[in-house]
Amino acid sequence: MKIALLVLLGLLLGALGGAALGVGAGLAWVEIFKTSNFEGYSGMLVFFTFMPLGAVLGGLAGAVAFGVLAWRDAQIALERPPKPPRKRGHP
């Protein structure tokens, strides 16, 4: 259950971060390639192409990353086995 909740959290956070990065990449694209702003074309390009692509890719990356971290945490033992007692007189 913990793994599934962390995957959903990663999906949500990754989608938000990916959408923000997608908007940034879209704005950079518009500036670098001098996309026409006729009737708001550049804004539609950014918000209907780059933002959804960034959100999808970020959501998938976040879900996988959080899932892998949660899976590894579930496999790690919480307590280490006790060490055998050391013999006195030997370093």
C-alpha positions in Angstrom: 0.0 0.0 0.0 2.9 2.3 0.9 4.4 1.7 -2.5 1.2 2.5 -4.4 0.7 5.7 -2.5 4.2 6.9 -3.1 3.8 6.1 -6.8 0.7 8.2 -6.9 2.5 11.0 -5.1 5.3 10.8 -7.6 2.8 10.9 -10.5 1.2 14.0 -9.1 4.5 15.8 -8.3 6.1 14.7 -11.5 3.1 16.0 -13.5 3.2 19.4 -11.9 7.0 19.7 -12.3 6.9 18.4 -15.9 4.1 20.8 -16.8 6.2 23.7 -15.5 9.3 22.5 -17.3 7.1 22.0 -20.4 5.9 25.6 -20.3 9.5 26.8 -19.9 10.7 24.7 -22.8 7.7 25.9 -24.9 8.6 29.5 -24.2 12.2 28.9 -25.1 11.1 27.2 -28.3 8.9 30.2 -29.2 11.8 32.7 -28.6 14.5 30.6 -30.3 12.6 29.7 -33.4 10.6 33.0 -33.7 7.2 31.3 -33.8 4.4 33.5 -35.1 2.2 35.1 -32.6 -0.7 35.7 -35.0 -4.0 35.1 -33.2 -2.1 33.6 -30.2 -0.5 30.8 -32.1 2.6 30.7 -30.0 0.6 30.6 -26.7 -1.5 27.8 -28.0 1.6 25.9 -29.1 3.1 26.3 -25.6 0.0 25.4 -23.6 -1.6 22.8 -25.8 1.6 21.0 -26.9 4.6 21.5 -24.6 2.7 21.7 -21.3 0.8 18.4 -21.7 3.9 16.6 -23.1 5.9 17.9 -20.1 3.2 16.8 -17.7 3.0 13.3 -19.2 6.7 12.8 -19.2 7.2 14.3 -15.8 4.4 12.2 -14.3 5.8 9.0 -15.7 9.3 9.9 -14.5 8.1 10.8 -11.0 6.0 7.7 -10.7 8.8 5.5 -11.7 11.4 7.3 -9.5 9.1 7.2 -6.4 8.1 3.6 -7.1 11.7 2.5 -7.3 12.6 4.3 -4.1 9.6 2.8 -2.3 10.4 -0.6 -3.6 14.0 -0.4 -2.4 12.9 0.9 0.9 10.6 -2.1 1.3 13.4 -4.5 0.6 15.9 -2.9 3.1 15.8 -4.5 6.6 14.8 -2.0 9.2 17.0 -3.6 11.9 20.5 -5.0 11.4 21.2 -8.4 13.0 23.2 -8.0 16.3 27.0 -8.3 16.0 28.6 -11.3 17.7 30.4 -10.4 20.9 34.1 -9.6 20.6 36.6 -11.6 22.4 38.5 -9.7 25.1 42.2 -9.3 24.6 42.2 -9.3 20.8 42.0 -6.0 18.9 
